[in-house]
């Protein structure tokens, strides 16, 4: 590999005009700088804002046909699927955008470096001054200046010189960012950009590892989308973490009901990545974390514990050789990650019963040696996570033992048997001080691993949105140590984990992926925020500021008292979402903090940005549509937080009218908001993951809905002094019927005997001129009819309603707001009225019901926005026998609710430090079931 200084003497001469780029050529890293005085070019002006609906002012015409063959397929894929239309395509209409032609030249002398050089060349009708006609996207109609005048004499050719394909694609991402930044300059500067940039990769390997074992198994198309973003950011490796989510011939339970990858799917991923200059290697488990496969009876003989496979058993190593051979055959690479992390209890279960008592560290090293021999026999180069070497040496399974600076396993003779060909991966996702990483890197070298890996993380686990600020801070610390010239490493890995059900949208980690990419190509420890904003907008199509704002779901309001714990970023949004809405045992933690206003602000902002990205015919931020998930989550939390406090206050003061008001407004609104979150989350899941695993999260949503509905019924029963069975069928059934309507008020409404100062509540019980009284009579009529008939409800377009429902009432129902349940790619539709009301015969006995037919598309769902107006109660599917059993059960066991013990219990803080410890520390919580 040529050194930068040596190569500079062999490079083409630098243009006479000194140049500037968003990524300067000096080694100080990507920071904006001014053009030197006297260079003949105007100084760099402060960037002005680019509105999301502004047209693209600079287009990139990539010379795919004349590019080196190793790049052509990857370039074509990037151009076709890029989210923001910066690339000129053959079918593009004429445009006034300035055209930059992009070429690639391979130069073996560059090693891990690449250079970008812009030359201003005179052209005539698409032909360059040197006679080269290879510009495949040249179009004179696209070479107009931004003021509309034909300016064919002003074209720019951007040349990317590289050695490895990784740097070629990184260079293209660099040009995309430069184009966006030059859009904020004058037309002359856009047409004649002076760019000369040189970057060098600080690591031999920059890897991304994606967890595909915690419910969420990414589809092949989702992996390919990640690969395109990775390539433009300079990554050279992808690891797919698959514990059992891949198919093994003769092992039907491998990947069983888990969405396991087939050999064909993995080969597709490998081929696609290869076209983008990215190596894919398997990342599996060969000791611990095998509970998903060991749970099945055929593997009972391979168990040591419920998570750890049995060491020293010949059957174990036959099995491991089979799965290693299978998974490695799917990829070109001869490298493999064999896991072995967190194998707690190794040698302490059935192993001890069969082979006697042995030191766990010795058992681990012996097992590592045997698996290593399997890998050598298959021509593979293995790597492992290194934590067990430290934890076993300290006889402590806690993470503290791994990160304890005084714990050096090299002092123990039993650790000296680690094969020297094994690469150790030091993972630390928690610390923000570089010195901690430096000392641990040295301890890995003391173990005999001269070139350990360092792994950081984008915090995607145990939350619904990536914790971006902490991800930036912790990776800055680890990368600072990893890049240290005196004690750094050659390989760095960023990980995305999905613990606790993989609720998070992995794509929310894209800013962290780009951040690590920038850090990996500079000596600097800081990345200019302007570079980050523009690269995220140009490469991914997202607004960085808005994505980071959404991370505040897990942060206290800025004025709240907070004791920072840097090792553990809060995940309070997950706790608040899944905790029991009535017992609400976490509520004392935030009693003095106005979370309702905090979440309301986040919801309004995120939902507005998501709606804009979905509704506009053109936007520079198409990826902002994903902000709908955190926006809907924030809306649910705004309605749910402090709910118990408000109920307790009303209950203890005997204010039944207030309880009724809370139930009829806030709990109903919460049910509908939670339903919208569930529907969007479901749509998003099935867009990026295989369907397997969603059942885990859907059970959580269903449990939350049921608990809210149960307490809604109990509050209503208590407030009006009636039995739950007298209130009619549960309003939750309307939700499960897919009608998108939460029943408003009581059915039938009780006499107005509730006392209270708010006359509006009492008035609503009697009916207020909206046909409520008439609808009550209709309900009694239908109750009598239902003894001998079956009523059917279609869950998409049709709704069974009372026969005598007026056209005005039908229109009121139809006029409610409609919201798209997709992830935003389908445009939001305006409200649509029902076309007609028709009567259909329904049932063998000829009984009739009224069905409401609508032209509303199937992906549009009605959302209740005005809870003060009564709506028709749908009649659910039931038979006379079922209703008889239902009423017998309720009259037999149901009693009048005269107290609410759930609100009588005094809650206590779980932690001394109250709110600030809403973190991932489940070991200290005795009621994990309440987390969902």
N, C-alpha and C positions, 0 to 999 in steps of 0.2 A: 504494500500500500504506500503510495507516495504521500509524503508529508505536505501540508498546505503550502509551506514556503517553497519547497522544491517544485511543486506543481505550478506555482504562480509564475515561474520563469518560462514554462512551456505553454502557458495559456495564451489565447489571442489577446492582442493589446486591448487594454481598457479604453473605452471611448474617450475622446478628447474632453467631452463634457463630463465633469464629475457628476456622479449619479446618486440618487437616494431611492430607497425602497422601504416599504413597511417593515421589512426585515433587513437591516443593514449588514454589510459584509464584515464589519468588525466583530471580534470574538465576544464582545460584551453582551450579545444576545439580542433578541428582537425588541428593539426600542426605536420609537420614532426619533428622527434627528433632522436637523436643518441641512439644506444643501450649502456647501461652503461658499462663502462670498467670492464673487468673481467667477463663478462657474459658468455663467451665461444662462442659468435657469433661475426662475423666480423662487424665493424661499417657500418652504412648505407652510401652507396656511392651516390654521386650526380647522379640524373637520367640522363641517356643518351637518345638521341632522338629515337623515334620509327617511322620508315617510314610507310606511309599509306599502302604500299603493303607488309609489313613484315608479315609472317605467325604468327598465334596465337601460343604462346609458353606455355601457361597454359590453361588447359581445366577444367571446373567445372562439376563434375558428381553429380547431385543433386538427393538425395535419396527420390524421390517423393512418392514411394509406402509405405515407412516407416515413412513419415512425418505425423504430426497430420492431421486428416481428414479436418479440417478447412482450411488448406493450400494447399491441393493437387490440386484442380482445378486451383487455381491461379498460382501455381508453373508451372503446365503444360502449361498454356497459355503463361507465360513469356518465358519459354524455347523454345516453338515453334516459337514465333514471335519476339524474340530478334534480333535486327538489326545486331549485331556483333556476330560471332560464337564462343562465349566463352563457351557455354554450350555443353556438350557432349550429342549427340543424338544416338539412337540405330542404325540409318542408316549411321552414320559417317564412312568414310573410316579409315583405320589404320593411326595413326599419331604419330609423335615423341614428341608431346606436353606432358608436365608434367601434371599429373592428381591430382586434389584436389577433394576429396569427401566432399560433403556438407550435413550436417544433421541438423535437427531441434528438439529442446526439449522445451516443454512448462513448465514454472515455474511461478506460480501465485505470488510468492513473489517479482517478478521483477517490478510489477506496470507498469510504462511507460518506463522502461529501457529494454535494451537488452545487451547481452554479446556475444562476439565471441572468441572462444578458438580453437587454433590449436594444435593437438597432432600428433607427428610423430610416426606412428604405422608401425611395420613390417608386411608385408602381404606375402602370398604365393598364387599365382593363384587367386587373387581376394578375398581371405578370410582374414578378419582382425584378429589381434592377440587375440581378445576376443571371437572368434568363431562366430561373427555375419556375416551372409551371406546375409544381406538385401541390400547390395549395388546394386542398380538396373542397373547401367550403367557400372559396372566394366568390363574391357576389357584389358586383358594382353597385347594386341598389342598396346594399347594406353598408356601403362605405361613405355614407353621407355624414357630414358633421352634425352635431346636435342642434345646430340652428337651421337644419334643413337644406343647406347648400351642398351640392355634390363636391366632394373633396377627395377624388380618387388618388390624388398625388400624395396623400398623407395616410400611410398605413404603418403599423408597427408590427415587427416580427419579434416575438419573445422566444428565445432559445434556452431550453433546459438541458444542461449537460450533466450526465450522471454516470455512475458505474453499476450500482445495484438497482433493480426495478423499484425497490422500496423508496429510494430517494427520488426517482423519476416521478412517482405519484405524489410524494410529499411536495415536490416542486410544483406540480400542477395545483395542489391545494394552496400553495403559496401564491401562485399567480391569481387564483380566484380571489384570495383576500386582497391582493394588490389592486385588482380591478375594482373591487368595491370601494377601496379607499381612494383610488384615483377618480371615482365617480363624484367625489366631493370636491374636486378641483375644477379649474377652468377648462373650457373645451380644448384650448391649445395644449394644456398639460395632459389631457386624456389622449389626444391624438399623438402626442410626442412624449411619452413617458420615458424618463431616464432611469433605468433600473439596472443595477448590478448587485447581485446578492450571492453570497456563498455561505452554506451551512454544512456542518459536519455532525453526523449522528454520534452522540456520546456513548451509545451502547451498541454492542454487536447485535443484540436482540432486544427489541421492544415488543413485549407481548401483551395481549389482552386475554384474560381468562373469563369465560362466562359460565355461570352455574346453570346447568340444565338438569338438575336432579331434585330440586325442591319444589315440586309441583309443575313449575313452568318449563316446558320443553320447547324451545324456540323452533318455529317452522324453518324450513330451508330458505324461504324467501326472506324471512327476518334476519337470518344469519348473513345472507348476501347483502342486505342493506347495511348491517354493521360493517361488513368487510369493505364496502365502498367508503364509508366514513373513516375506517381505519387506514385505508390506503392513502387517502388525501391528508391524513394526519401523520404519516410516517411510521406506522406499525409494521412489523415484519413477521409477527407470529400470532396465531389464534389458538387457544386451548379451550376445548369444550369439556367442561367438567361433567362427567357422566358416571355416576355410581353404578346404576343398573339400567340406565336409559339407553341401551343399545342392544340389538338383537344378537344372540349367540346361537349358532346351529346346535340343535339337540338340547337346548336349555330353554324350554317354553316359558319359564317364569322370569327370564331375564327381560325386563321391559314390559312385563305383563301388566296390562291396564295402566301403564305409566307413559305411553307414547314413545316407546323406545325407538331410536333411529335404526333404520335398516342400512345394510351395507351400501345399497344404491344411493340413499340419501347422503351418507357420509362421503361417498365418492364425489357426488355433485358438489358438496361444500369444498372438498379438497381441490377439485378442478377450478372452481370459481375463484378460490383464494389464490391458487397458483397463477391465474391470469392477472391478478392484482399484485403479484410479488410478495405474497404472504404465505408462510409455512403454517400448516395446521398439524398439530400433534394431539394425540389422545391424552386426556387427563382423567385417570380412573382411580379406583381404590383397590388395594390388595391386602388390607389388614382391617382397619376400622371403617366406620361409615357404610357398612354393608347390611344394615338392618332391613332394608327393603327387600333384599333377596333372601336373607337368612330367616325371615319370618315364615317362609313357605316350608311345609313338611318335608319335601324332598331334600332340603338342605339342613335338616336337623343335625345330621352327623358332622357337619362342617362348622358348627357353632362352638365358639369359646364362650362368648357372652352374646346378648341379643344384638350387639352391633359389631363385634369383633370375630373374625374368622379364626378357626382353630389352627394354631401353629404346630409344626412338627408332625403333622398328619400327612401321609403320602397322598391321600385323597385330596387334601387341600391343594397341594402343589400341582396335581394333575388338572384340577379345576382352574387354578390360576393360570397355568400355561395355556389352557384352552381359551380363556377370555383374553389374555394378552395377545395370543396369536390372531384371534378374530379381530380385535379392535385395531391392531397395528396394520393388518392387511388392507384396511380401508384408506390408508394415507400413504403419500410418497415418503414422508419423513421417516427417519430411523430413530427419532427421539420419542420418548414416552415419559409421561408423568405417572408414577405408580402410587401417589398419594401417601398413605401411612400416617396421616395426621390424626390427632385426637383419638387414638386407639386406647382409650381409657379402660383399664381392667384386663389388658392383655396378659395372658398367663394366669389369671385369677378365677376363671370360671371352670368350664369342663376340662380345660387343660390341666388344672391342678388335680382334678379327680382322676385323670387318665395317666398323666406323666409325673405327678407329684409336684411338690412345691419348688419353684425355681425363681430366681430374681427376674423381675419383669424386664429390666434392661437387657439382661442376657438373652431372654426369649425374643425380645424385639430385634436385637442385632443378629441373632441366628436366623430369624425369619427373613430379615433384609438380605442376608447373604444368599439364601436359597432362591429368593425371588430375583435377585441380581443375576444369578447363574442362568435362570430361565431367560432373562432379557439378553444376556450375552449369547446364549445359544440361538436366539432368534435374530441376532445382529442388531440389537437395539441399545440405545444409550439412555439409561434411566435417570430420573431425578425424583426427589421426594421432598415433602414438607419436613422441616427440621424440628418442629416443636417437641416431638416425643423424646428426642435425644436429651433435651434440657429438662423436660418434666420428669422423665424416668430417673435422671441423675439426681434430681432434687427430691424424688419420691413425693411429688406434689403435682396433681393434675390441673391445678388452677393456672390461668394465664400468667399470674404473677410469677410463677416459677420460670416460665419461658422468658419473661422480660427482666427478671432479676439480674441486675448487673454483676452480682457476685457469683452467680451460678455459671460455672464453666465446666461442662461435662468432660472436657479433655483431660481433666485431672484424674478421671476414673479409668482404670485399666480396662474395665469391661466395655468401654466405648471405643477402644482402639481397634476393634475388629470391623469398623465401618469400611466397606470396600472403597478404594480410592477413586474408582471410576464413577461413583455415585455423585451427582450434583445435588447440593443442598439448597433448598429454597427457604430463605428467612422471611417470614411474613409478619408484618407489624402494621396494623391499620389504625393505631390508637394514639401514638405519641406525636407531639409537635415540636420536639427538640432534636435537632440533627445529631447531637452528641450521643444520644441513646442508641441510635442506629449504628453509629461508627463503632462503638464498643462491641455491639453484638456481631457486626460483620467480622471483626477481628477474632471473636470467639469461634466463629464458624471456620475461620482459617486455622485456628489452633486444633480443630478436630481433624485436619488434614484435607479440607476442601479449599484449595487455593483460589477458586473462582466461584464463590457462592452467588446465587441469585438473590435479589431483593424484590419483595412483592408488597405493593401498596393496594389500596382499595378505593373504589367509589362506593360510598355508603348507601347501598340499595337494599340491604336486608333489614327485616323487622320494621318496615315503614312502607308508605305508599308513594313517596316521592324522594328522589335522591337527596341526601344531605350535602348539598354542593359546597357551602362555605367550609365545612369541616373537611370535606374531601380535598379541597384545594390546599388547606393548611397542613393536613397530615402528609399528603403526597409531596408538598414542597419540602418538608423536613426529610422524608426518606430519600427523595431525589437529590437533595443537597449532599447527603452522605454518599449516595451511590455514585455521584459524579465527581467526588473528591479525587483529584489526581493522585494523592498519596495513599488513600485507603479505599478507593471506590471499587466498583464492580463493572463487569461487562454486559450484564443481562438484567433487565428490569421488567417486572410484570405488574400490570394493573388488573385487579380482580373485581368481578361483579358477583356478589353472593345473593341468594334468595331465601335465607333462613326464615322460618315462621310462615311458610306458605307461599312465598314469592308474590306478595301483594303488589310489589313495586313494578311500575313500568320501567323496564331496563333502559328505554330510550331517554328517560329523564337524566341518565348519567352521561349523555353526550358531551355536555360542557366539561366534565371531568376528564373524559377521554381526550378531548382536544387539548386541555390544559397540560396533561402529561405528555402529549405529543410535542407541544411547544417546549416544555422543559427538557425533553430528550434531545433537542437540537440546539442547545445554547449552554454556555458556561455560566450564565447568569442564574441567580436563584429567584429572580423576580420576572414576571411576565407582564408586559404592559397591558392594562385593561382595555385600551383601545384596540390592540391586536386581537385580544380574546373576543371582544364584541364583534369585530368585523369578520374574523375567521368563522365564528359560530353562525353568523348571518349568511356568509357566502358559501360555506361548506355544508351546513346542515339546514339552513333556512329557518333559524329560530332567533328570538330576541333574548339575548343573554340576561339582560336585567330582569325581564319578566320571569325567566326560569329560575333565577336565583331567589327572586321574591317568593316564589312558591315554596322554597325550602323553609320559609318562616312558619309553615304549618307546625313545625316541631320546635319553634323558638318562642320564648316569651316576648310579649310586647316590649318595645324599647325602654319603656319607663318602669318595667317590673323589676323588683329586686331579684338578683340572680347571682348565684355563686358558681362560677364556671368550673366544670369538671372536664378538662380537655380530653381525657381518655375515652369518654363516652358521650357522643352527641345525643341529645334528647330525641326520643321518638314518641312524644306525647300525643300526636295525632292518632297513632295506632291505638294507644291505650284508651283515649277518649272515644274512639269509634267503637271498639269492641267491648268495653267494660259494660256491665249491666246498667241499663239506663236509669233504673230506680234505686238499686242498692248503691251504685255509684261510689264505690269505695275509694276512688282516687280524688273525689271532689274536695276534700279538705286540703289537698296539695295546692290548689289554685283558688282558694276561697277569696283571697284578697286581690285577685287579678281580674281585670275586665277582659276575659277571653272572648266574650260575645262580640264586642266591638272589633277586636283583633281579627277574629275569623270572618266577620262580616266584610271588613275591608278587603281581606285577601280574596274572598269569594267574588265580590263585585268586580275586582280588577281582573282576576284570572278568567272569569266567565266572559267578560267583555272582550278580552284579547282572543280567547278561543273562538268566540262567535265571529269576530272580525276576520280571523284567519279562514273560517269556514264559509262565510257569506260573500266575501269579495270575489269577484271573478279573477282578479289577479292580486297577489300579495307577495311581498318579499319574505314574509315569515309564515310559510305554509305549515311548518312544524308547530307553530303556536296553537294549532287545534288541539294538541295533546294537553294543553293547559286546562282543558275542561275537567280532567280527572281531579287535579288538586282543587279546582274551583268548586266542583260539586262536593268534594270532601269538606272543604272549608264551610260550605253552606250547612251541611249536616252538623258539623261541630258547633257552629254558631247557634243552632237551635237546641243542641243537646247539652252543651256545657251550662252549668248553673241550673239545669232543669230541676234537679232534686231540691236544691236550696229554695227555689221559688215554691215548689209544692209543699215542702216542710213548713215554710212560713205561713202559707194559706191554711194548711191543715191544723197547725197548732193554735192558730187564732180562730178556728172554727168558721172560716170564710168559705162556705161551700160554693157560693157564686164565683169566687175567684178560682177555685179548683175546677169548676165547670168551664170557666173561660180558658184556663190553661190547656185543658184537655181538648176543647173544641177548636182552638187556634194553634197553639204551639205544638202539641203532640201530633195533631193531624198534619200540620205542615212538616214536621219532622219525619213522619211516615212517608210522605210523598217525596221529600228531599232524599231520604235514604233509598227509596225505590229508584229514583233517577240515577243516583250514584251506582247502584247495583246494575242497572241496565247498561249504563255507559261502560262500567268496568267489565261487564260481561262481553260487550261488543269488542272492546279493546283487547281483551284476553284472547278471544277467538280470532282476532286479526293477526296477532303476533306469536301466539303459542299454539301448540296442539291442544285439543279440547280436554285431554286428560289432566287432572289436577284442579280444574276449575271447581269440581264438586266440593273440594275442601273449603274454598272461599264462599261458595254459594250457601253452604250450611251455616257459615257465620252470618251472612246477610239474612238468611231465613230465621235464625235464632234471634237476631236483633229485632226483626219485624214482629215476630211472635211476642217477644217480651214487651215491646211498645204497645201492641194491640191489647195484650192482657191487662196491662195497667191502665190503658185508656178505658176499657170496660169497667174495671174496678173503681176508678175515679168517678165515672158517670153514675155507676150504681150507688156509690156512697153519697154523691152530691144530691141525688134525687130521691134516695131512700127506696130504691127498687131492686129487685133481684136481677142478676145479669140475664137470666133466661127470659125476663119480661122485656128485655131491650131488643129482642130480635136476633137475627144472625149476626155473627161478628163482622165488623167492618173490614177486618183483614182479608176476608174472602173476596172482597171486591178487588183487592190488590192481586191476589193469586189468580183471579179470573182474567187478569190482563186488561182491565177496563181503564186503568190509569186514574181512577177516581177514589178518593177516600170519603166515605160517607160523612156527611155534615150533620152533626147534631144527633138526636135520638131517633129511634124508629120503633114504635111510634113515639112521639114526644109525650112526656108525662105532663100532668097538670102543673101549672106554674106556681109551685109552692116553695120555690127556692127563695130564700131571703137574701138580700144584699143591696148595696147602694147602686149597683149598676143596673138600671132598668132595662138596658138593651139586652142583657142576658135573659132576663125573665120574659121580655117580649118575644124573643126568638123561640121560646119554648111553646108559645101559643100559636105561632104563625104570624107573619108580618105582611100579609098581603101578597105573598109570592106563590100562593097556591099550596102552602104547607099543610093547612087543615084538610083540604080536599085530598091531597096525596096521602095523608094519614088514613082517611077512610078507604082509599084505594088499597092501601096495604092490608087492612083487615079483610077486605074482599078477597084479595089474593091468598091470604093465609088459609081461608076456607077452601078455595079452589085447589090449593096445593095438596090437600089430603088425598086427592085421587088423580093427580097428573104429574108429569115430569116436565120440568122446565129446563131448557138447554141454553147455555150461554156460549157464544163464540168469542174467543179471546182476542180477536183482531179488529174486525170492522163492525160487528153487530153487537147489539146490546138488548136484552129483554127488559122492557120497561112496563109500568102499569098501563092497562088498556086505555084509561081515560086521560092519559097525560096530554096536555094541550100542546099545540104547535109552538106556542110561545115558550113553554117550558123546554120543549125539545130544542128549540133554537138557542136558548140560554145554555143548555148543556153543550151544544155544538160550538158555541162561541168561545169556549174556554181555550186558553193558550195551548199550542202544540210545540213540542220540543223534539228535535232529532235525537234518537237513541244511539246513533252510530258515533264513531270517533271524530266526526266532523268532515269526513271526505264527501259524504252526501250533504248537500247544501240544506241549511235550515229552511223549512217551508213556511209560508205565511199561514195564518189561521184559515181553516177551510170549514165551511158549514156542511152539515149533513145534506145530502141531495134530497132524500125523501123519507117518509115514514110509511112503511107498508105492513099489512097484517098477513101473517102466515099461519097456516095450521100446523100444529106441532104436537105430536103425541097420538097414540092409537085411538084414544077415546074422542078425538076431534076437538079437544080443548084448544083454545087459541091463545096466542101470545103475540105481542107486538115487537117486531124487530126494527131497529133503527139502522138503516143502511147508509153508508158514507163513502165518499170518494177519497177519503184520506189515505195516502200511501201507507203500506204496511209498516214502514220503518218510522212513522211519525206516531208519537204517543201523546195522548191528552194529559195535561198537567193541571191540577186544580190550583187556581190562583186567587179565588175569592171564596173564602170559607164561610162568609156570612149568608150566602144564598143556598137554599136547600136544593138538592138534586135527587133524581129518581134513584130508588134503591133497586139494584138488580136482583132478580130472583135466581138463586143458585140452583144447580142441578140437585134434585133430591126426589126421593120417592116417599109415598105415604108411610111405608114401614120405617124408612130411615128417619123421617120427621117424628114419628111416634116414639122411636127409640131415643131420639135427641131430646124430646120434651120430657119423656119419662126420666131420663137421666138427670136433667136439670131440675125438674120439680122434686125429684127424690133427694138430691144431694145439694142443690143450690140453696143458699140462704141469703137473706138481706145483709148486705155489707154495711156494718155500722162502725167499722174502724179500719184503719190502714196501718197495720204494724210495720210495714216496710218503711214508713216515714217516721216511726217513733224511735227507731234506733239511733243513738248518737254515734256519729262517725269519728274516727281518730286518724291522725296522720300516720301513714305507713312508714314514712321516713322522717328523721329529725329535720332534715333540710327541706322538707315540704316540697314545693313545686319543682325545684330545680333537679330533683332526682327522678323525674319521670323518664327513666332511661332503661336500656336493656340490662336489667339486673334481676332476671326472673328467679334466681336462686333465693332471693330474699322475700319473695312473695309467696304466701301460703295458699293463694286461691288462683292458680293459673288458669283454671277453667273459665274464669270471668274475662279472660283476655280473648276468648274465642279460639 
